[in-house]
Structures are given as structure tokens and as C-alpha cells.
Amino acid sequence: MKKLYILNLLLCVSIFSIAQFKPITNGKWISERHNVTCLDNNMLDDFCLAKQYMIEGDSFLNLKKYYKIYCIEKTRKSYSIPFSYNFSNKYFCGLITNDSINKKIYYLPEGTNNDTLLFDFNLKKHDTLPKTYINSITYHYFVVDSIDSVYYNSKYYRKYFLKSDIEPLFPQSLFLLEGQGSSVGLLEDLSLIYSFESGNWLSCFSSSAFSYHSFNTYDNIQCDIETNINNKLLGDFSFKIYPNHVSSQLTVETTPLAKERILTILNIKGQELIRKKLVDTKTQIDISNLTSGIYFVKLITDKTVEVRKIIKE
């Protein structure tokens, strides 16, 4: 009887933890804008714009608590190779406030006087997303396809997988997540989800609660755009692969700076087909067993996660 009581108590605590709304009160986001016109050293598509959002400080307006958002942009200076980048200065780009009772988050853009709904987390399966700052394009629709809960640091965060008329590059890559925002970014429109040749994706998020890189979660990662030449998070690539049209042997070259290097190869559905821990700075990967098509090579290190596209012939 005592064990049953304890079990019921733990179940109630878990349900209560899941039901509690998780606001956005701190964090850093990096969202990347990709396009086939922006190429990396391997002549594969890369980001044209990387935008970082940071919550730094708070303020009270009309008796409501707001959190200040600052931005830094890193843009491609030239579309030719070798390429270089321009960095913006950090600038103020608005405020966000949490409505914990109604499970909503509002955005007050710089230079405006009225809040705009940013995220609605008071949703059920099959609900259609209301029009918000990140869902403003009228000719696209988004529906809650399923709801899950992810567990980070003793807390549950609700994750809302979305279905749309836009086909994302990776199935189940379009979602809303409490405490973070969306899989596209903090303020990016959902219609910019990464498709075959262009679009946005959230490459990095970190907060006091948890951290996120692309399609995975990590603890204790950094999520910063550095403006110096030693930047390794974005732009100054820690690995290269060749040839990009490959039939059997793929060559991977990495820098020796990262303490741990895990390489994975995924298909266009996001399924992991190959995983290998890299020991040497130059490695041969046999992909002869893969069928012809497009694949993604992902390098995971203690500092960053980077993704390249290859074509298996």
C-alpha cells in the first residue's frame, strides 16, 4: 500500500511538472539562413546569414515584466570563394513577455507600442496554429500533428510537432518547444523552415535550463557568434569533406582543436545511417552500401555541430 502511494505521488508530481508552463526568460539563439547561392569551401550550400539573439536584462512596462532581446548578425560579404563575412554591432531588437496563465509569449518589436503574439503553447493535437509574429503568412497553414514531452534537468518541456503544407527537409523537424521557441529560431517565420535548397533552421540554443544544437540536445555548450578570426562556431569550418559527389570512399578532414569528434551520416528523412568516432584528422568513410541520393554529414564536437550535404552516386 505504501509503495502504491509513493508511485501515485511520483506520477502526480510528473504530471504537474509536465502541465506547468515553461516561460522564456533567458537564452541565446543562432538561426541560420541557407541558400544554394551561398557555398562553402566544398562548393556545398552554406548559410548566407547567421543571426544571434540574446536575452540580457529585464524591464517593466505597464506593470508587466519584459525581457530585453539583443541581436548580432553575421552576413556573407561575398558569394565567391574564398569568402568573408561582415559582423554587425550588437543592437536592441525588442522585448518579450510571458503570459504564464494562458501559456503564451508576446513580442514587442523595437519602435512599436503593442505586443504581438509570438508563441502559443496552449494547444491540443489537431489545433491550427493561430496567426502570430512567426506565423504571419496567410497562405501557409500549420497544424499540431502530435505532442510530446522532453526531459531536461529534472523538468519536462512540451514539444509540439507541426504539420504544414510546406515539406521540411527532415520529417518532424518543424516544432514548437517550451522554454526555447521553434525549430526555425526565436523570431523567424515558420514558413522559412529549411527545405531542399534554402530556408532557415535553428542551429544553436543555450539557456540555464538546457542546450540544443540542430537536431540534438547537449549540456554545457556555448552558443555565440564571435567577431574575431578564431571563431569556430560559425563560418570558420572545423571540417571538410570530399568529393561531394561520391560513389564509395568519402574523405573527412577535421582540425585537431576539438576534444571529441563524432561523425554521423543521415538520409533526407533524418535517420542516422552511419556513426563513427574520429581519431585522426583525416579519415576515410566507406559509404558504398548506401543507395544513390542526397545525404547529410554531421560533425559533432565539444564546441559545435556542423552539417554538410553530399550526393551519393
N, C-alpha and C positions, 0 to 999 in steps of 0.2 A: 504493500500500500504506500509506504514511504517512497519507494522507487518510482511508482506511478505518479505521485505528487510532484516529485522533482522533475520528472520527464515533462509533465504538463506545464510546470513553471518555466522550464527552459524553452518549451515550444511557444509559450505566451511571450516570453522575452524576445525570441527570434521574430515572431510576427509583429510585435510592437516596434522592433528595430527596423524591419522592412517598411512598416507603414509610416514611420517618421520621415518627413520631408528633409532632404539634404540640400541646403542652400549653397549658393556660390558666394564665398566670402574672401577667397584668396586664390592665387594660382598664376601660372604662366602658360600661355598657349603659343604654338607656332603653327600657322596654317600656310601651306604651300600651294601656289597656283602653277599648274603644269601645262605644257603645250608642246606639240611636236616641233614647233619652230624654235624652241629653246633646247639646245643639245648639250650633252656633257662631253667629256674627253673621248668617250667611246661612240660618239655620234648617236646616242640614245636620248630620248626626250627627258628633260630635266625641268626644274622649276624656273619660271620667269620672275616670280615674286614670292618672297617669304615674308610673312608679317607676324610679328610677335606682339601679343597682348600681355599686359602685366597689371595686376591689381596692387595698387600701392596707396594705402591710407583710406580713410573714410570721411564722410561729411554728412551733415544733417540739413535737409531741405524740407520745409513744411512738416516738421516733426517726424520725418521718415529718414532712416539711415541708408545712405548710399555708399557704394564702394567705387573708388576712382580707378579708371582704366587708362593706362598709358600705352602707346604703340611705338614700335620701331619697324621700319621697312627695309628690306634688302632686295634690290631690284637688279636684274641683268642689265649691265651697261651696254653690252654688245652681244649680238646674236651670232657672232663669228667666233671661231676657236683660234687661239686661246681667248677665253672670255674673262671679264672682270665685272665687279659689282659696285653699285652705289648704295650707301647707307644713309638713311635719314636720321636726324636727331630724334631723340625721344620726345614725343608730343602727347598732349592730353587728348583723348578721343571719346570721353563721355563717362557716364555713371551707370551702375546697375543697382537695383534694389530688389530684395526678396520679399514676396508675399507668402509667408510660411503657412498661413491658414488655408489659402486657396491653391497652394503648391504652384505658384507662378513666379517668374522672374521678369522684371521690366528693365528696359534700357532707355536712358536719357541721353541722346546724342549731343555732342558738343554744339552749342549755339542754338539749341531748342529749349522749349519750356514745358513740353508734355511728354510723359512717359509713354513708351511703346512696348507692347508685349513682346518679349524676347523668347522665352521658353514657357510652355505649358506642360507641367508634369502631372496634372490631374486628368489623366487619360485612361481609357479602358481599351481592351482589344477591339479592333474594327472601328475605333473612332477615327474620324477625319481630322487632321491637324487644323486648328484654326489659323487664320491669317495672322502672321506675326512679322517681326522685323526680319527673321531669317526664312520666312515663308511668304514672301510678298508677291511672287509672280503668279498671276491668276490662272494661267493656262497649264500649270502643273498641279498635281494632287499628291498628297502623302497620307497614308492610312497606317494605323498601328496594326502591324501584322502579328506580333507576339510581344509578350512582356516577360522579362527575366530579372533576376536579381544577382548582382555580382558582389562578392565579399572582399572587402579590403580593410585591413587594420581593425578588425572586430566590429565593422559596420557593414550593413547591406545598402547597396545603391541600386535603384531601379533602372533598368535598361529597356528602352522601348525600340524594338526593331521596326523599321518603317518599310512600307511597300509603296512604290511610286510608278508613274508612267515613264520615269527615267530609269534606264537599266544601268546600275552601277557596275564598275569593273569587277568588284568582288561581291558575291552574294552576301547578304547580312552585314555589309559594310556601312549601311546607312542606318543610323540610330541616334536616339537621344539618351544621355546618361546623366542622372542626377549628380550634382556636385562638379560636373565638368562642362556640359553643354551638348554639342553634337559631334558626330564623326567628321564633319566638314570644318569646324572651327568654333570660335566663340561668337563672332558676328557675321560670318559668311552665310550667304543664302544657301539653303539646302539644294536648290536646283543646280548648284555648281559642283555636285558630287562627281568624283573622278570617274570618267567614262573611258572609252577606248583610247582617245588621243589627247584629251585635255580635261581640265577640271581642277577642283580644289580637294585637298584632304588635310586632315589634322595630323601633322607628323609628330607632334610632341605636346604633352601636357604634364605639368607637375604642380602639386599643391602640398599642403601639410597633411592631407589625407592619403593621397595615392598619386602615382605617376603613370603615364601612358605614352607609348611610342607606337605609332602606326596601328598595327593590329594586335598589339600585346601590351601587357602591363608589367611595370618594373618598379622596384623600390629604389629610392635614393639616386635618381638620375637628375641630371641638370637639363634645363630647357631654356637656353639663352642663345640669342644671336650676338656673337661677339663682333666688334668692329675692327679687330686687329688682324694681322696677317696670319696669326696662329689659329684662327678659327677652324675647328674641325667638326662642328656640329652641322653646319650647312655650307655647302659650296666648295670647300677645300677637301676633296673627297679622300676618304681613308682607304678606298679600294677601287680597283678597276678590273673589268672582265673583257675577255676577247677570245675568239671573234664573236660579234653579236649575232651573226648567222652561223650556227654551229651544228654539226652533224653528230659528233661523238665526244670529243675532248674539249672541255671548257677550261680556260686558264684564268685563275683568280690571283691577283696581286694585291697585297694589303701592306699598310705601314706597320712597323713594329711597335707603334706607340700604345696601342690598346692592349690591356692586360689579358682580355679574353675575347676570342673571335669565333662566333658561331655563324656558319653559312647555311642558309636554307634555300630550297628552290620550290616555288609554289606554282600551281597552274592558275588559269584565269578565274577559277572558282574559289581561289584562296586556300586550296588544300595543299598541305605540305607533303612533298614527294621525296625530297632529299634533305637530310640534315647532317652536317659534318663540322666537327671542331677543327679549326685551322691552327696548325702548329707552326708551319713555315710561312714566310712572307709570299711565297709563290707556290700555288697548288694546282694540280690538275684534277678536274672533276669529270668523271665518266657519266655522260647523260645519254648514251647510245640506246638505253632501254626506254627512253621517253618517246612518246609519239610526236609527230610533227605538229608545230603550233607555237603559240606565244607563252612564255613562262616569265616568272619574276624571280630574280636572285636577290635575296635579302641578307645583309650582313649585320649581325647583332654584336655590339661590343659593350664594354662598361661605360662608354661615353656617348654612343649614338646608335641609331638604326638607319641604314640606308638601303634603298631598293633600286635595282636596275632591271631593265627589260631585255630579254633575249628572244631570238626566234630559232626554234629547233627545226632543222631541215630534215 
